Amino acid sequence: MTEERVRRKISNVLGADEMLAAFQAQSMLFEKFISMTRFPDEPEVIKTMLRKTVEISTDLTGAELASLILLDNDGFVTDSILSRVKISPELSSILIKSVLKGGLAGWVIRHRKMGLVNETEKDDRWLVLPDQPYNARSALALPIISNDMLLGVLTLMHSMPNHFTEKIVELIKITTNQIALVLENVYLFKTLNDSLQSLGQANKKIEAYSQALDQELEKCRQIQSDFLPKQIPKMPGWRIEEFYFPATRVSGDFYDAFILPFDYVGFVIGDVCDKGLGSALFMALIRSLIRIFAGEAQLSRSLIDTDSKTIGGVSDSASVRKYNPVEALRAVALTNDYIAQEHSETCMFATLFFAVLDPKNGKLLYINSGHDTVFVIGQNGVKEKLLSTGPAVGMFQRAKFEFKEIQLQPGETLFAYTDGVIDARSSNGSRFTRKRLKTLLSQPAKDALELMQRIGTHLFSHIDKAPQEDDITMLTVQRENDGKPA
């Protein structure tokens, strides 16, 4: 049946006045629902909306009393509204249970169709209760259904028989459909509002947790920065430059430069696997172990005179003559064994380059523990490549690490870096590459600082707006030429 035919059929039954009343009732319900949405936090808004629904229904039909019983998906009563008669909650509960079990409302729920009683004294569907607060002679009960879901039952009553005529029945049928729509929206709105409130509370908790986490990460960043050298050693005829740019607030990269006994200088650059807080903790641990073990090695060789069996008090000349900087390199093996033994379950490891420099003559002893190639830059570009001489630190115990020796000549620069340099990606995913880095290293530079700045400029121009995926660290050690930068 088309909408126009339905409209004509209803018009024939109701007439213009009744049709107008029905649509006015629909408008009032919608207006009430819209006004309800403006005050979602008011606790009585939903209850007021339901009460208004009952009042409109009674006014529209001339009923003297009405009730609205609301149901959930399982058919259990969730709420109820009684109009124009005040009774206690206890009595209301008794009445509802009774009518749902053996009364007209229960019949409507079971059959999911309208129930009309013209004379309650002659209809078995009407249940007469003792001490009933109101004596009804006619009744009309309608199921409120939306999308095949039974939302509740609306019951209208009057003290006179045959009150609910055919016109009234058709009128309330039209309105009941609208009531179903509004009630469904009320439920959806209430559910949405409850969800939004829960979401708001959850967001507050998340925000508080995020702020606490942010503070803790800031503390970690500060602690980690304290592990990096606050001041690079200054040596006559030498120049050291560093570049450190972590991808996040905490980093797995590290570098260090520190004075060893008898004016030797230790240099280290490393990269712990993975990123984040775990890598930062291992970075701090490995950096500390290198310093501690290197220092102990120096102490055993430099302050113990094996001839006299005494500690300290030996002359500088005797100590220097007996001192062997190779012992400092044992810090790599000792660190490796400690990490592999004590922290094997974490599967964490680090690549690093550790070197000991004698600034008096430019001799440099080093171990490359699985780290990227370190370059020696001369007047004509890359002069030498310091390749890996052993595995990464922490992979397995009792690993063997070979040390090598080179001579840094005046004007030459040692350049070390982490893989965050060559693996840096652009917006289209292309990497910076070792080839591009070597090209930049081969171009003339007046000093190590200019070289570092040139690489940094090209590197971040390459990354541009792409996210930085890994930490970026560079370290240079330059031997000046005749007291002046080469």
C-alpha positions as CSV (number, residue, x, y, z in Angstrom):
1,M,0.0,0.0,0.0
2,T,1.5,3.4,-1.0
3,E,1.9,6.2,1.4
4,E,-0.8,8.3,-0.3
5,R,-3.3,5.4,0.0
6,V,-2.5,5.0,3.6
7,R,-3.0,8.8,4.1
8,R,-6.4,8.7,2.4
9,K,-7.5,5.7,4.4
10,I,-6.6,7.3,7.7
11,S,-8.2,10.6,6.6
12,N,-11.5,8.8,5.9
13,V,-11.5,7.4,9.5
14,L,-10.1,10.4,11.4
15,G,-11.0,13.5,9.6
16,A,-8.8,16.7,9.3
17,D,-9.0,17.6,13.0
18,E,-7.8,14.3,14.3
19,M,-5.1,14.1,11.6
20,L,-3.8,17.6,12.7
21,A,-3.9,16.4,16.4
22,A,-1.8,13.4,15.5
23,F,0.9,15.3,13.7
24,Q,0.9,17.9,16.4
25,A,1.6,15.2,18.9
26,Q,4.4,13.9,16.8
27,S,5.9,17.4,16.6
28,M,5.7,17.8,20.4
29,L,7.5,14.5,20.9
30,F,10.3,15.5,18.5
31,E,10.6,19.0,20.1
32,K,10.9,17.4,23.5
33,F,13.5,15.0,22.3
34,I,15.5,17.8,20.7
35,S,15.3,19.9,23.9
36,M,16.5,16.8,25.8
37,T,19.7,16.7,23.8
38,R,20.6,20.2,25.0
39,F,20.9,19.0,28.6
40,P,22.4,15.6,28.4
41,D,23.9,15.7,31.9
42,E,20.5,16.3,33.7
43,P,19.7,13.1,35.6
44,E,15.9,13.5,35.1
45,V,15.9,14.4,31.4
46,I,15.1,10.8,30.2
47,K,12.4,10.3,32.8
48,T,10.8,13.7,31.9
49,M,10.8,12.7,28.3
50,L,9.0,9.4,29.0
51,R,6.5,11.2,31.2
52,K,5.8,13.7,28.5
53,T,5.2,10.8,26.1
54,V,2.5,9.4,28.4
55,E,0.9,12.9,28.9
56,I,0.6,13.5,25.2
57,S,-1.0,10.1,24.6
58,T,-3.6,10.7,27.3
59,D,-4.4,14.2,26.0
60,L,-4.6,12.9,22.4
61,T,-7.1,10.1,23.3
62,G,-9.0,11.6,26.1
63,A,-7.8,8.8,28.4
64,E,-8.0,9.4,32.2
65,L,-5.1,7.2,33.1
66,A,-2.1,5.8,31.2
67,S,1.0,3.7,31.9
68,L,4.2,3.1,29.9
69,I,6.2,0.0,30.7
70,L,9.6,-0.1,29.1
71,L,11.4,-3.4,28.3
72,D,15.0,-4.3,27.5
73,N,16.1,-6.8,24.8
74,D,15.5,-9.7,27.1
75,G,11.9,-8.6,27.9
76,F,12.7,-7.4,31.5
77,V,11.2,-4.2,32.8
78,T,13.7,-1.3,32.8
79,D,11.3,1.6,33.8
80,S,7.7,2.6,34.1
81,I,5.6,5.7,34.0
82,L,2.1,6.1,35.5
83,S,0.1,9.3,34.7
84,R,-2.2,11.3,36.9
85,V,-2.2,8.8,39.8
86,K,0.4,8.8,42.5
87,I,1.2,5.5,44.1
88,S,4.1,4.2,46.1
89,P,7.0,2.5,44.3
90,E,6.2,-0.8,46.1
91,L,2.6,-0.8,44.9
92,S,3.7,0.2,41.4
93,S,6.1,-2.8,41.3
94,I,3.3,-5.1,42.4
95,L,0.9,-3.8,39.8
96,I,3.4,-4.1,37.0
97,K,4.3,-7.7,37.8
98,S,0.6,-8.6,38.0
99,V,-0.4,-7.1,34.7
100,L,2.5,-8.5,32.9
101,K,1.7,-12.0,34.2
102,G,-2.1,-12.1,33.7
103,G,-3.3,-8.7,32.5
104,L,-3.8,-6.9,29.2
105,A,-0.2,-5.5,29.0
106,G,1.1,-9.1,29.3
107,W,-1.2,-10.3,26.6
108,V,0.0,-7.5,24.3
109,I,3.7,-8.4,25.0
110,R,3.1,-12.1,24.3
111,H,1.1,-11.5,21.1
112,R,3.0,-8.3,20.0
113,K,-0.3,-6.7,18.8
114,M,-2.8,-4.1,20.0
115,G,-5.3,-5.1,22.7
116,L,-8.7,-3.2,22.9
117,V,-11.1,-3.8,25.8
118,N,-14.4,-2.1,25.5
119,E,-15.8,-3.4,28.8
120,T,-13.3,-4.6,31.4
121,E,-16.0,-6.5,33.3
122,K,-16.6,-8.8,30.3
123,D,-13.0,-9.3,29.0
124,D,-10.8,-12.0,30.5
125,R,-7.7,-10.1,29.5
126,W,-8.4,-7.4,32.0
127,L,-7.0,-8.1,35.5
128,V,-8.9,-6.7,38.5
129,L,-6.6,-6.3,41.5
130,P,-7.7,-5.8,45.1
131,D,-7.3,-2.3,46.4
132,Q,-6.7,-1.1,42.9
133,P,-6.3,2.7,42.9
134,Y,-8.4,3.2,39.8
135,N,-11.4,1.5,38.4
136,A,-11.2,1.2,34.6
137,R,-14.1,0.2,32.4
138,S,-12.3,0.4,29.0
139,A,-8.7,0.1,28.0
140,L,-6.4,0.2,25.0
141,A,-2.9,-1.3,25.1
142,L,-0.4,-1.0,22.2
143,P,3.0,-2.5,21.8
144,I,5.8,0.0,21.0
145,I,7.9,-1.7,18.4
146,S,10.8,-0.3,16.4
147,N,12.8,-2.3,13.9
148,D,11.1,-5.5,15.2
149,M,12.3,-4.7,18.7
150,L,9.7,-4.5,21.4
151,L,10.5,-1.4,23.5
152,G,7.5,-1.4,25.8
153,V,3.8,-1.3,26.2
154,L,1.5,1.8,26.3
155,T,-1.8,1.3,28.1
156,L,-4.6,3.8,28.1
157,M,-7.6,3.6,30.5
158,H,-11.0,5.3,31.0
159,S,-13.7,5.0,33.6
160,M,-16.5,4.6,31.0
161,P,-17.0,1.6,28.7
162,N,-16.5,1.9,24.9
163,H,-14.4,5.1,25.3
164,F,-11.7,4.1,22.8
165,T,-13.5,4.4,19.4
166,E,-12.2,3.5,16.0
167,K,-11.0,7.0,15.5
168,I,-9.1,7.1,18.8
169,V,-7.5,3.7,18.0
170,E,-6.3,4.8,14.5
171,L,-5.1,8.1,16.0
172,I,-3.0,6.4,18.7
173,K,-1.7,3.9,16.3
174,I,-0.1,6.7,14.3
175,T,1.3,8.3,17.4
176,T,2.6,5.0,18.8
177,N,4.8,4.6,15.7
178,Q,6.2,8.0,16.5
179,I,6.6,7.1,20.2
180,A,8.6,4.0,19.2
181,L,10.9,6.1,17.1
182,V,11.4,8.7,19.8
183,L,11.9,6.0,22.5
184,E,14.5,4.3,20.3
185,N,16.3,7.6,19.9
186,V,16.1,8.2,23.6
187,Y,17.8,4.9,24.3
188,L,20.4,5.5,21.7
189,F,21.0,9.0,23.0
190,K,21.3,7.8,26.6
191,T,23.6,5.0,25.5
192,L,25.7,7.5,23.6
193,N,25.8,9.9,26.4
194,D,26.8,7.2,28.9
195,S,29.5,6.1,26.5
196,L,30.7,9.7,26.1
197,Q,30.8,10.2,29.8
198,S,32.7,6.9,30.2
199,L,35.0,7.9,27.4
200,G,35.6,11.3,29.0
201,Q,36.5,9.7,32.3
202,A,38.8,7.3,30.5
203,N,40.4,10.2,28.6
204,K,41.0,11.9,31.9
205,K,42.7,8.8,33.2
206,I,44.7,8.4,30.0
207,E,45.7,12.1,30.1
208,A,46.8,11.8,33.7
209,Y,48.7,8.6,32.9
210,S,50.2,10.2,29.8
211,Q,51.4,13.2,31.8
212,A,52.9,10.9,34.4
213,L,54.6,8.9,31.7
214,D,55.8,12.1,30.0
215,Q,57.4,13.2,33.2
216,E,59.1,9.9,33.7
217,L,60.4,9.9,30.1
218,E,61.7,13.4,30.7
219,K,63.5,12.2,33.8
220,C,64.9,9.3,31.7
221,R,66.0,11.7,29.0
222,Q,67.7,13.9,31.6
223,I,69.4,11.0,33.3
224,Q,70.6,9.7,29.9
225,S,71.9,13.0,28.9
226,D,73.9,13.0,32.1
227,F,75.7,9.9,30.9
228,L,76.9,11.7,27.8
229,P,80.1,13.7,28.3
230,K,79.4,17.2,29.5
231,Q,82.7,18.4,28.3
232,I,84.9,16.9,25.6
233,P,88.6,16.6,26.5
234,K,90.7,19.4,25.1
235,M,94.2,18.4,23.9
236,P,96.8,20.6,22.3
237,G,97.0,19.9,18.6
238,W,93.7,17.9,18.5
239,R,90.1,18.8,17.9
240,I,87.1,16.6,18.8
241,E,83.6,17.3,17.5
242,E,80.4,15.4,18.2
243,F,76.9,15.3,16.7
244,Y,74.0,13.7,18.6
245,F,70.4,13.7,17.5
246,P,68.1,11.0,19.0
247,A,65.0,9.9,17.2
248,T,63.0,10.0,20.4
249,R,63.6,11.5,23.8
250,V,65.6,8.5,24.9
251,S,68.2,6.9,22.7
252,G,70.2,3.7,22.1
253,D,73.1,5.6,20.6
254,F,75.9,6.9,22.7
255,Y,79.4,8.5,22.5
256,D,82.0,9.2,25.0
257,A,85.5,10.8,25.2
258,F,87.5,10.6,28.5
259,I,91.0,11.1,29.8
260,L,92.9,8.0,30.8
261,P,95.9,7.9,33.1
262,F,99.2,9.2,31.6
263,D,97.4,11.5,29.2
264,Y,95.9,8.8,27.0
265,V,92.4,9.5,25.7
266,G,89.6,7.0,25.2
267,F,86.9,7.4,22.5
268,V,83.8,5.3,22.1
269,I,80.7,5.4,19.9
270,G,78.0,2.8,20.1
271,D,74.6,1.8,19.0
272,V,72.3,-0.5,21.1
273,C,69.9,-2.7,19.2
274,D,66.3,-1.5,18.9
275,K,65.1,1.9,20.2
276,G,63.3,3.3,23.2
277,L,63.6,3.1,26.9
278,G,65.1,-0.4,27.0
279,S,67.9,0.6,24.6
280,A,68.5,3.7,26.6
281,L,69.0,1.7,29.8
282,F,71.5,-0.6,28.0
283,M,73.2,2.4,26.6
284,A,73.8,3.8,30.1
285,L,74.9,0.4,31.3
286,I,77.4,-0.3,28.5
287,R,78.8,3.2,28.6
288,S,79.4,2.9,32.4
289,L,81.0,-0.5,32.1
290,I,83.4,0.6,29.4
291,R,84.6,3.5,31.6
292,I,84.8,1.3,34.7
293,F,86.6,-1.6,33.2
294,A,88.9,0.7,31.2
295,G,89.7,2.6,34.4
296,E,90.4,-0.6,36.4
297,A,92.7,-1.9,33.7
298,Q,94.7,1.4,33.8
299,L,94.9,1.2,37.6
300,S,96.3,-2.3,37.6
301,R,99.0,-1.5,35.1
302,S,99.9,2.1,35.9
303,L,99.9,2.2,39.7
304,I,101.4,-1.3,40.5
305,D,105.1,-1.6,40.2
306,T,105.6,-5.3,39.6
307,D,109.3,-5.1,40.5
308,S,108.8,-3.6,44.0
309,K,105.3,-5.1,44.6
310,T,104.2,-1.7,45.8
311,I,101.1,0.3,45.0
312,G,101.7,3.9,44.2
313,G,104.7,6.0,44.9
314,V,106.5,5.0,41.7
315,S,108.1,7.6,39.5
316,D,106.3,8.9,36.5
317,S,109.1,7.6,34.2
318,A,108.8,4.1,35.6
319,S,105.1,4.1,35.3
320,V,105.0,5.3,31.7
321,R,107.7,2.8,30.8
322,K,105.6,-0.1,32.1
323,Y,102.2,1.1,31.0
324,N,100.5,-0.7,28.1
325,P,97.3,1.0,26.7
326,V,96.2,-2.4,25.2
327,E,94.9,-3.2,28.6
328,A,92.3,-0.5,28.4
329,L,90.9,-2.3,25.3
330,R,90.1,-5.3,27.5
331,A,87.1,-3.2,28.7
332,V,85.2,-4.4,25.5
333,A,85.7,-8.1,26.3
334,L,84.8,-7.6,30.0
335,T,81.7,-5.6,29.1
336,N,80.7,-8.3,26.6
337,D,81.0,-11.1,29.1
338,Y,79.1,-9.2,31.7
339,I,76.2,-8.4,29.4
340,A,76.1,-11.9,27.9
341,Q,76.1,-13.5,31.3
342,E,73.8,-11.2,33.3
343,H,71.4,-10.0,30.7
344,S,71.2,-12.8,28.1
345,E,67.4,-13.2,28.4
346,T,66.9,-9.7,27.1
347,C,68.6,-10.5,23.8
348,M,70.1,-7.0,23.8
349,F,73.5,-6.2,22.2
350,A,75.4,-3.2,21.0
351,T,77.9,-2.4,18.3
352,L,80.6,-0.1,19.3
353,F,84.0,1.4,18.3
354,F,86.4,1.9,21.2
355,A,89.8,3.5,20.7
356,V,92.7,4.6,22.9
357,L,94.7,7.5,21.5
358,D,98.2,8.7,22.5
359,P,97.9,12.4,21.6
360,K,101.7,12.8,21.8
361,N,102.4,10.8,18.7
362,G,99.0,10.1,17.1
363,K,99.1,6.3,17.7
364,L,95.6,4.9,18.1
365,L,94.7,1.4,19.2
366,Y,91.1,0.3,18.5
367,I,88.5,-2.4,18.5
368,N,85.6,-2.3,16.1
369,S,82.9,-4.5,17.8
370,G,80.5,-5.1,14.9
371,H,80.1,-1.4,14.3
372,D,79.9,0.5,11.0
373,T,83.1,1.2,9.2
374,V,85.1,4.1,10.7
375,F,86.9,6.3,8.2
376,V,90.3,8.0,8.4
377,I,90.1,11.2,6.3
378,G,93.2,12.6,4.8
379,Q,94.0,15.5,2.4
380,N,92.6,13.6,-0.6
381,G,89.5,12.1,1.0
382,V,89.1,8.7,2.6
383,K,92.5,7.3,3.4
384,E,91.7,4.2,5.5
385,K,88.7,2.1,6.5
386,L,88.6,0.7,10.0
387,L,86.5,-2.4,9.6
388,S,85.0,-4.7,12.2
389,T,87.5,-6.6,14.3
390,G,85.0,-8.6,16.5
391,P,81.3,-9.3,17.1
392,A,78.8,-7.0,18.7
393,V,79.0,-6.7,22.5
394,G,76.6,-8.9,24.5
395,M,75.8,-11.6,21.8
396,F,77.7,-14.5,23.5
397,Q,80.3,-15.0,26.3
398,R,84.1,-15.3,25.8
399,A,84.0,-13.7,22.4
400,K,87.3,-12.8,20.8
401,F,88.0,-9.2,19.9
402,E,91.1,-8.3,17.8
403,F,92.7,-4.9,18.3
404,K,94.5,-3.0,15.7
405,E,96.8,0.0,15.6
406,I,96.9,3.0,13.2
407,Q,98.8,6.3,13.1
408,L,96.9,9.5,12.7
409,Q,99.1,12.0,10.8
410,P,98.8,15.8,11.1
411,G,95.8,17.0,9.1
412,E,94.0,13.7,9.3
413,T,90.5,13.1,10.9
414,L,89.0,10.0,12.4
415,F,85.2,9.9,11.5
416,A,82.8,7.5,13.3
417,Y,79.0,7.3,13.0
418,T,76.0,5.1,13.8
419,D,73.8,3.5,11.2
420,G,71.1,6.1,11.7
421,V,73.1,8.3,9.3
422,I,73.3,6.0,6.3
423,D,69.9,4.4,6.9
424,A,68.0,7.7,7.2
425,R,65.0,7.7,4.8
426,S,63.5,10.5,2.8
427,S,59.8,11.1,2.2
428,N,59.8,8.6,-0.7
429,G,61.6,6.0,1.3
430,S,65.1,6.2,-0.2
431,R,68.1,5.8,2.2
432,F,70.9,8.3,2.6
433,T,73.4,5.4,1.9
434,R,77.1,4.9,2.8
435,K,78.0,5.9,-0.8
436,R,76.6,9.4,-0.3
437,L,78.3,9.7,3.0
438,K,81.7,8.8,1.5
439,T,81.2,11.4,-1.2
440,L,80.7,14.1,1.4
441,L,83.8,12.8,3.3
442,S,85.9,13.1,0.2
443,Q,85.2,16.7,-0.3
444,P,87.7,19.2,1.2
445,A,86.9,20.8,4.6
446,K,88.9,23.2,6.6
447,D,88.3,21.3,9.8
448,A,86.2,18.6,11.5
449,L,83.4,21.0,12.5
450,E,82.9,22.1,8.9
451,L,82.9,18.4,7.8
452,M,80.3,17.5,10.4
453,Q,78.1,20.5,9.5
454,R,78.2,19.6,5.9
455,I,77.1,16.0,6.5
456,G,74.3,17.2,8.9
457,T,73.0,19.7,6.4
458,H,72.8,17.1,3.6
459,L,71.4,14.5,5.9
460,F,68.4,16.5,7.2
461,S,67.8,17.9,3.8
462,H,67.4,14.3,2.7
463,I,65.1,13.4,5.5
464,D,63.1,16.6,5.0
465,K,59.5,16.0,6.4
466,A,59.9,12.2,6.8
467,P,59.9,10.9,10.3
468,Q,63.3,10.2,11.8
469,E,63.5,6.4,12.2
470,D,66.7,6.0,14.1
471,D,69.1,7.9,16.3
472,I,71.9,9.8,14.5
473,T,75.3,10.2,16.1
474,M,78.7,11.2,14.7
475,L,82.1,11.7,16.3
476,T,85.3,13.1,14.8
477,V,88.8,13.2,16.1
478,Q,91.1,15.5,14.1
479,R,94.8,15.9,14.4
480,E,95.7,19.5,13.5
481,N,98.4,20.3,11.0
482,D,101.4,22.1,12.5
483,G,99.2,23.6,15.2
484,K,96.5,24.8,12.8
485,P,93.4,23.0,11.4
486,A,94.1,21.2,8.2
